[in-house]
Amino acid sequence: QVQLVESGGGLVQAGGSLGLSCAASTRTFTHYSMAWFRQAPGKEREFVASVSWSADITDYLDSVKGRFTISRDNAKNMVFLQMNSLKTEDTAVYYCAASPLVVPRTRFQYDYWGQGTQVTVSS
C-alpha cells in the first residue's frame, strides 16, 4: 500500500512559477514510477509528467515540455513538479500517482493516487 499526499498548490499569475511536492508513505518507493496528472473542470484527467524509479527516464505531455520539470528524491520518498511559465490552461487539480510499470501514460496503469492539490493560474 502506498499513500500519497500532495502539497504546494495555489494561485499564481500567468507567467509565474509554482512547485508541487508529493510525499509517499511506503518502504518500497523505488519500486514505483511516479507521475503527475491533472484534471480541469469538465475534462478528463490527463497525464502531465512521469519519472522512473531511478530517475533515468522522464516523460512529459507535449504542452508542458520545456516548462515543467519532474524529479524525485528516493532518500526522502518525495516527488516534485516544478512548473514555470505557467499558463491559464494549466489550471487544474494536480494529482500524484504511483505505478509499478515503467513510466506509463495511462491513468489506469497507476495503482495509487493522492487526493490532489489545486493549481489556479490567473490571467
LOZAVO-583174 format. One record per atom (N, C-alpha, C): residue in three letters; atom name; x, y, z. Coordinates in nm, 3 decimals, padded with zeros to 5 digits, always signed. Layout:
N
ALA | CA | X | Y | Z
...
This chain:
123
GLN | N | +00.084 | -00.119 | +00.000
GLN | CA | +00.000 | +00.000 | +00.000
GLN | C | +00.087 | +00.124 | +00.000
VAL | N | +00.049 | +00.220 | -00.080
VAL | CA | +00.123 | +00.346 | -00.092
VAL | C | +00.027 | +00.460 | -00.067
GLN | N | +00.060 | +00.544 | +00.027
GLN | CA | -00.020 | +00.664 | +00.050
GLN | C | +00.056 | +00.785 | -00.002
LEU | N | -00.014 | +00.869 | -00.077
LEU | CA | +00.048 | +00.985 | -00.141
LEU | C | -00.023 | +01.112 | -00.095
VAL | N | +00.056 | +01.211 | -00.061
VAL | CA | +00.000 | +01.338 | -00.016
VAL | C | +00.069 | +01.452 | -00.090
GLU | N | -00.012 | +01.525 | -00.169
GLU | CA | +00.041 | +01.638 | -00.245
GLU | C | +00.036 | +01.767 | -00.163
SER | N | +00.124 | +01.859 | -00.198
SER | CA | +00.123 | +01.992 | -00.139
SER | C | +00.184 | +02.090 | -00.238
GLY | N | +00.161 | +02.218 | -00.213
GLY | CA | +00.226 | +02.321 | -00.293
GLY | C | +00.138 | +02.392 | -00.393
GLY | N | +00.013 | +02.351 | -00.405
GLY | CA | -00.075 | +02.419 | -00.499
GLY | C | -00.108 | +02.559 | -00.452
GLY | N | -00.174 | +02.635 | -00.539
GLY | CA | -00.212 | +02.770 | -00.503
GLY | C | -00.251 | +02.852 | -00.623
LEU | N | -00.256 | +02.982 | -00.601
LEU | CA | -00.292 | +03.077 | -00.706
LEU | C | -00.168 | +03.151 | -00.753
VAL | N | -00.149 | +03.159 | -00.884
VAL | CA | -00.032 | +03.226 | -00.940
VAL | C | -00.074 | +03.297 | -01.068
GLN | N | -00.006 | +03.405 | -01.100
GLN | CA | -00.036 | +03.476 | -01.224
GLN | C | +00.028 | +03.406 | -01.343
ALA | N | -00.030 | +03.424 | -01.458
ALA | CA | +00.026 | +03.368 | -01.580
ALA | C | +00.170 | +03.416 | -01.597
GLY | N | +00.257 | +03.324 | -01.636
GLY | CA | +00.398 | +03.355 | -01.649
GLY | C | +00.478 | +03.325 | -01.524
GLY | N | +00.409 | +03.299 | -01.416
GLY | CA | +00.475 | +03.271 | -01.289
GLY | C | +00.514 | +03.125 | -01.273
SER | N | +00.565 | +03.093 | -01.154
SER | CA | +00.612 | +02.958 | -01.124
SER | C | +00.549 | +02.905 | -00.997
LEU | N | +00.543 | +02.773 | -00.991
LEU | CA | +00.489 | +02.707 | -00.873
LEU | C | +00.554 | +02.570 | -00.865
GLY | N | +00.580 | +02.524 | -00.742
GLY | CA | +00.637 | +02.391 | -00.723
GLY | C | +00.542 | +02.304 | -00.642
LEU | N | +00.521 | +02.183 | -00.690
LEU | CA | +00.437 | +02.086 | -00.621
LEU | C | +00.526 | +01.978 | -00.561
SER | N | +00.482 | +01.924 | -00.448
SER | CA | +00.553 | +01.814 | -00.384
SER | C | +00.455 | +01.702 | -00.355
CYS | N | +00.508 | +01.582 | -00.350
CYS | CA | +00.426 | +01.465 | -00.318
CYS | C | +00.508 | +01.377 | -00.225
ALA | N | +00.454 | +01.351 | -00.108
ALA | CA | +00.520 | +01.266 | -00.011
ALA | C | +00.456 | +01.128 | -00.014
ALA | N | +00.539 | +01.026 | -00.024
ALA | CA | +00.490 | +00.888 | -00.031
ALA | C | +00.525 | +00.815 | +00.097
SER | N | +00.424 | +00.749 | +00.153
SER | CA | +00.448 | +00.668 | +00.272
SER | C | +00.450 | +00.521 | +00.230
THR | N | +00.568 | +00.472 | +00.206
THR | CA | +00.588 | +00.333 | +00.167
THR | C | +00.734 | +00.299 | +00.187
ARG | N | +00.762 | +00.171 | +00.210
ARG | CA | +00.901 | +00.127 | +00.222
ARG | C | +00.958 | +00.085 | +00.088
THR | N | +00.870 | +00.084 | -00.014
THR | CA | +00.912 | +00.037 | -00.145
THR | C | +00.899 | +00.146 | -00.251
PHE | N | +00.935 | +00.268 | -00.214
PHE | CA | +00.920 | +00.382 | -00.304
PHE | C | +00.993 | +00.360 | -00.437
THR | N | +01.109 | +00.297 | -00.430
THR | CA | +01.188 | +00.277 | -00.552
THR | C | +01.133 | +00.165 | -00.641
HIS | N | +01.023 | +00.102 | -00.600
HIS | CA | +00.958 | +00.003 | -00.685
HIS | C | +00.862 | +00.069 | -00.784
TYR | N | +00.844 | +00.200 | -00.771
TYR | CA | +00.740 | +00.267 | -00.847
TYR | C | +00.791 | +00.379 | -00.936
SER | N | +00.735 | +00.384 | -01.056
SER | CA | +00.742 | +00.506 | -01.135
SER | C | +00.642 | +00.602 | -01.072
MET | N | +00.674 | +00.730 | -01.075
MET | CA | +00.587 | +00.831 | -01.018
MET | C | +00.544 | +00.928 | -01.128
ALA | N | +00.425 | +00.980 | -01.114
ALA | CA | +00.374 | +01.070 | -01.217
ALA | C | +00.286 | +01.178 | -01.157
TRP | N | +00.267 | +01.282 | -01.236
TRP | CA | +00.169 | +01.385 | -01.208
TRP | C | +00.065 | +01.383 | -01.319
PHE | N | -00.060 | +01.387 | -01.278
PHE | CA | -00.173 | +01.403 | -01.367
PHE | C | -00.246 | +01.530 | -01.327
ARG | N | -00.333 | +01.576 | -01.412
ARG | CA | -00.416 | +01.692 | -01.376
ARG | C | -00.555 | +01.676 | -01.435
GLN | N | -00.649 | +01.743 | -01.369
GLN | CA | -00.787 | +01.738 | -01.416
GLN | C | -00.850 | +01.875 | -01.401
ALA | N | -00.886 | +01.933 | -01.513
ALA | CA | -00.956 | +02.061 | -01.515
ALA | C | -01.106 | +02.036 | -01.510
PRO | N | -01.184 | +02.134 | -01.467
PRO | CA | -01.329 | +02.116 | -01.457
PRO | C | -01.389 | +02.074 | -01.590
GLY | N | -01.469 | +01.969 | -01.588
GLY | CA | -01.537 | +01.923 | -01.707
GLY | C | -01.450 | +01.846 | -01.805
LYS | N | -01.325 | +01.819 | -01.765
LYS | CA | -01.234 | +01.747 | -01.854
LYS | C | -01.186 | +01.618 | -01.791
GLU | N | -01.132 | +01.530 | -01.877
GLU | CA | -01.076 | +01.405 | -01.829
GLU | C | -00.943 | +01.432 | -01.758
ARG | N | -00.910 | +01.341 | -01.668
ARG | CA | -00.779 | +01.350 | -01.603
ARG | C | -00.673 | +01.317 | -01.707
GLU | N | -00.569 | +01.403 | -01.716
GLU | CA | -00.468 | +01.382 | -01.818
GLU | C | -00.328 | +01.371 | -01.759
PHE | N | -00.246 | +01.293 | -01.829
PHE | CA | -00.106 | +01.276 | -01.791
PHE | C | -00.031 | +01.407 | -01.809
VAL | N | +00.058 | +01.437 | -01.714
VAL | CA | +00.141 | +01.558 | -01.723
VAL | C | +00.288 | +01.522 | -01.735
ALA | N | +00.336 | +01.438 | -01.643
ALA | CA | +00.478 | +01.403 | -01.643
ALA | C | +00.499 | +01.278 | -01.559
SER | N | +00.605 | +01.204 | -01.591
SER | CA | +00.639 | +01.086 | -01.513
SER | C | +00.790 | +01.071 | -01.502
VAL | N | +00.831 | +00.995 | -01.400
VAL | CA | +00.973 | +00.970 | -01.377
VAL | C | +00.990 | +00.826 | -01.331
SER | N | +01.090 | +00.758 | -01.385
SER | CA | +01.116 | +00.620 | -01.347
SER | C | +01.174 | +00.613 | -01.206
TRP | N | +01.184 | +00.491 | -01.152
TRP | CA | +01.228 | +00.476 | -01.013
TRP | C | +01.368 | +00.533 | -00.992
SER | N | +01.455 | +00.520 | -01.094
SER | CA | +01.592 | +00.569 | -01.080
SER | C | +01.610 | +00.708 | -01.137
ALA | N | +01.502 | +00.766 | -01.187
ALA | CA | +01.503 | +00.900 | -01.246
ALA | C | +01.582 | +00.908 | -01.375
ASP | N | +01.612 | +00.793 | -01.436
ASP | CA | +01.685 | +00.799 | -01.563
ASP | C | +01.592 | +00.816 | -01.683
ILE | N | +01.464 | +00.799 | -01.659
ILE | CA | +01.365 | +00.818 | -01.766
ILE | C | +01.259 | +00.917 | -01.718
THR | N | +01.233 | +01.018 | -01.798
THR | CA | +01.123 | +01.109 | -01.771
THR | C | +01.039 | +01.123 | -01.899
ASP | N | +00.916 | +01.158 | -01.880
ASP | CA | +00.825 | +01.173 | -01.993
ASP | C | +00.732 | +01.290 | -01.962
TYR | N | +00.697 | +01.367 | -02.064
TYR | CA | +00.616 | +01.487 | -02.044
TYR | C | +00.507 | +01.498 | -02.149
LEU | N | +00.396 | +01.553 | -02.109
LEU | CA | +00.293 | +01.598 | -02.201
LEU | C | +00.355 | +01.705 | -02.290
ASP | N | +00.326 | +01.700 | -02.418
ASP | CA | +00.390 | +01.794 | -02.511
ASP | C | +00.371 | +01.940 | -02.469
SER | N | +00.253 | +01.973 | -02.420
SER | CA | +00.224 | +02.113 | -02.391
SER | C | +00.298 | +02.166 | -02.268
VAL | N | +00.363 | +02.078 | -02.191
VAL | CA | +00.437 | +02.125 | -02.073
VAL | C | +00.588 | +02.109 | -02.090
LYS | N | +00.630 | +02.046 | -02.199
LYS | CA | +00.774 | +02.027 | -02.222
LYS | C | +00.845 | +02.162 | -02.226
GLY | N | +00.958 | +02.168 | -02.156
GLY | CA | +01.034 | +02.292 | -02.151
GLY | C | +00.986 | +02.388 | -02.044
ARG | N | +00.869 | +02.362 | -01.986
ARG | CA | +00.816 | +02.448 | -01.880
ARG | C | +00.810 | +02.377 | -01.745
PHE | N | +00.778 | +02.248 | -01.748
PHE | CA | +00.765 | +02.170 | -01.625
PHE | C | +00.882 | +02.075 | -01.612
THR | N | +00.922 | +02.048 | -01.488
THR | CA | +01.027 | +01.950 | -01.461
THR | C | +00.984 | +01.860 | -01.347
ILE | N | +00.988 | +01.729 | -01.373
ILE | CA | +00.956 | +01.633 | -01.268
ILE | C | +01.087 | +01.578 | -01.213
SER | N | +01.090 | +01.556 | -01.082
SER | CA | +01.209 | +01.499 | -01.018
SER | C | +01.164 | +01.419 | -00.896
ARG | N | +01.257 | +01.342 | -00.843
ARG | CA | +01.225 | +01.264 | -00.724
ARG | C | +01.347 | +01.255 | -00.634
ASP | N | +01.321 | +01.236 | -00.506
ASP | CA | +01.425 | +01.216 | -00.406
ASP | C | +01.393 | +01.085 | -00.335
ASN | N | +01.460 | +00.979 | -00.375
ASN | CA | +01.428 | +00.847 | -00.320
ASN | C | +01.465 | +00.834 | -00.173
ALA | N | +01.561 | +00.913 | -00.129
ALA | CA | +01.600 | +00.908 | +00.013
ALA | C | +01.490 | +00.964 | +00.103
LYS | N | +01.409 | +01.054 | +00.046
LYS | CA | +01.303 | +01.118 | +00.124
LYS | C | +01.164 | +01.074 | +00.082
ASN | N | +01.156 | +00.981 | -00.012
ASN | CA | +01.026 | +00.935 | -00.063
ASN | C | +00.941 | +01.051 | -00.113
MET | N | +01.002 | +01.135 | -00.194
MET | CA | +00.933 | +01.254 | -00.244
MET | C | +00.943 | +01.260 | -00.397
VAL | N | +00.842 | +01.318 | -00.456
VAL | CA | +00.845 | +01.351 | -00.599
VAL | C | +00.798 | +01.496 | -00.612
PHE | N | +00.855 | +01.564 | -00.712
PHE | CA | +00.831 | +01.706 | -00.727
PHE | C | +00.790 | +01.740 | -00.870
LEU | N | +00.719 | +01.851 | -00.882
LEU | CA | +00.689 | +01.904 | -01.015
LEU | C | +00.712 | +02.055 | -01.009
GLN | N | +00.816 | +02.099 | -01.077
GLN | CA | +00.844 | +02.242 | -01.087
GLN | C | +00.778 | +02.294 | -01.214
MET | N | +00.691 | +02.392 | -01.196
MET | CA | +00.614 | +02.445 | -01.308
MET | C | +00.653 | +02.591 | -01.330
ASN | N | +00.706 | +02.621 | -01.446
ASN | CA | +00.747 | +02.756 | -01.484
ASN | C | +00.665 | +02.805 | -01.603
SER | N | +00.667 | +02.933 | -01.624
SER | CA | +00.595 | +02.993 | -01.738
SER | C | +00.451 | +02.943 | -01.744
LEU | N | +00.385 | +02.947 | -01.632
LEU | CA | +00.250 | +02.892 | -01.622
LEU | C | +00.152 | +02.968 | -01.710
LYS | N | +00.056 | +02.893 | -01.763
LYS | CA | -00.047 | +02.948 | -01.849
LYS | C | -00.184 | +02.923 | -01.784
THR | N | -00.282 | +03.001 | -01.824
THR | CA | -00.416 | +02.983 | -01.766
THR | C | -00.468 | +02.842 | -01.791
GLU | N | -00.428 | +02.783 | -01.904
GLU | CA | -00.476 | +02.648 | -01.935
GLU | C | -00.411 | +02.541 | -01.848
ASP | N | -00.315 | +02.577 | -01.765
ASP | CA | -00.258 | +02.483 | -01.670
ASP | C | -00.342 | +02.471 | -01.543
THR | N | -00.444 | +02.553 | -01.532
THR | CA | -00.532 | +02.549 | -01.416
THR | C | -00.601 | +02.413 | -01.407
ALA | N | -00.587 | +02.347 | -01.292
ALA | CA | -00.644 | +02.214 | -01.273
ALA | C | -00.613 | +02.167 | -01.131
VAL | N | -00.674 | +02.057 | -01.095
VAL | CA | -00.632 | +01.984 | -00.976
VAL | C | -00.521 | +01.889 | -01.020
TYR | N | -00.408 | +01.894 | -00.952
TYR | CA | -00.294 | +01.812 | -00.986
TYR | C | -00.284 | +01.695 | -00.889
TYR | N | -00.267 | +01.575 | -00.946
TYR | CA | -00.261 | +01.453 | -00.869
TYR | C | -00.125 | +01.385 | -00.885
CYS | N | -00.076 | +01.331 | -00.777
CYS | CA | +00.044 | +01.248 | -00.776
CYS | C | -00.003 | +01.103 | -00.785
ALA | N | +00.073 | +01.020 | -00.858
ALA | CA | +00.033 | +00.881 | -00.875
ALA | C | +00.156 | +00.791 | -00.882
ALA | N | +00.135 | +00.664 | -00.844
ALA | CA | +00.244 | +00.566 | -00.844
ALA | C | +00.204 | +00.443 | -00.924
SER | N | +00.300 | +00.393 | -01.004
SER | CA | +00.277 | +00.275 | -01.085
SER | C | +00.397 | +00.181 | -01.076
PRO | N | +00.372 | +00.049 | -01.075
PRO | CA | +00.483 | -00.046 | -01.077
PRO | C | +00.543 | -00.064 | -01.216
LEU | N | +00.482 | -00.002 | -01.317
LEU | CA | +00.531 | -00.013 | -01.454
LEU | C | +00.631 | +00.099 | -01.483
VAL | N | +00.693 | +00.093 | -01.600
VAL | CA | +00.795 | +00.193 | -01.635
VAL | C | +00.729 | +00.310 | -01.707
VAL | N | +00.716 | +00.420 | -01.633
VAL | CA | +00.661 | +00.547 | -01.680
VAL | C | +00.544 | +00.535 | -01.780
PRO | N | +00.437 | +00.468 | -01.740
PRO | CA | +00.320 | +00.464 | -01.827
PRO | C | +00.251 | +00.600 | -01.833
ARG | N | +00.171 | +00.619 | -01.937
ARG | CA | +00.098 | +00.745 | -01.954
ARG | C | -00.051 | +00.732 | -01.921
THR | N | -00.098 | +00.608 | -01.915
THR | CA | -00.241 | +00.585 | -01.897
THR | C | -00.277 | +00.585 | -01.750
ARG | N | -00.379 | +00.657 | -01.712
ARG | CA | -00.417 | +00.668 | -01.571
ARG | C | -00.452 | +00.533 | -01.511
PHE | N | -00.501 | +00.441 | -01.593
PHE | CA | -00.544 | +00.312 | -01.540
PHE | C | -00.426 | +00.221 | -01.507
GLN | N | -00.307 | +00.262 | -01.544
GLN | CA | -00.187 | +00.187 | -01.511
GLN | C | -00.121 | +00.236 | -01.382
TYR | N | -00.187 | +00.330 | -01.318
TYR | CA | -00.139 | +00.379 | -01.190
TYR | C | -00.228 | +00.325 | -01.079
ASP | N | -00.164 | +00.266 | -00.979
ASP | CA | -00.237 | +00.196 | -00.874
ASP | C | -00.271 | +00.285 | -00.754
TYR | N | -00.191 | +00.387 | -00.731
TYR | CA | -00.209 | +00.469 | -00.611
TYR | C | -00.215 | +00.616 | -00.650
TRP | N | -00.301 | +00.689 | -00.579
TRP | CA | -00.326 | +00.829 | -00.610
TRP | C | -00.332 | +00.912 | -00.482
GLY | N | -00.287 | +01.036 | -00.495
GLY | CA | -00.306 | +01.131 | -00.387
GLY | C | -00.443 | +01.196 | -00.398
GLN | N | -00.471 | +01.286 | -00.306
GLN | CA | -00.603 | +01.350 | -00.302
GLN | C | -00.610 | +01.472 | -00.394
GLY | N | -00.498 | +01.517 | -00.442
GLY | CA | -00.494 | +01.628 | -00.536
GLY | C | -00.469 | +01.762 | -00.469
THR | N | -00.413 | +01.853 | -00.546
THR | CA | -00.390 | +01.990 | -00.499
THR | C | -00.426 | +02.086 | -00.612
GLN | N | -00.497 | +02.192 | -00.577
GLN | CA | -00.548 | +02.285 | -00.677
GLN | C | -00.439 | +02.383 | -00.721
VAL | N | -00.425 | +02.397 | -00.852
VAL | CA | -00.339 | +02.499 | -00.911
VAL | C | -00.427 | +02.590 | -00.997
THR | N | -00.426 | +02.718 | -00.965
THR | CA | -00.504 | +02.814 | -01.041
THR | C | -00.411 | +02.920 | -01.098
VAL | N | -00.416 | +02.938 | -01.229
VAL | CA | -00.332 | +03.037 | -01.295
VAL | C | -00.424 | +03.147 | -01.348
SER | N | -00.403 | +03.268 | -01.299
SER | CA | -00.488 | +03.380 | -01.340
SER | C | -00.421 | +03.460 | -01.452
SER | N | -00.505 | +03.522 | -01.532
SER | CA | -00.452 | +03.600 | -01.646
SER | C | -00.417 | +03.742 | -01.607
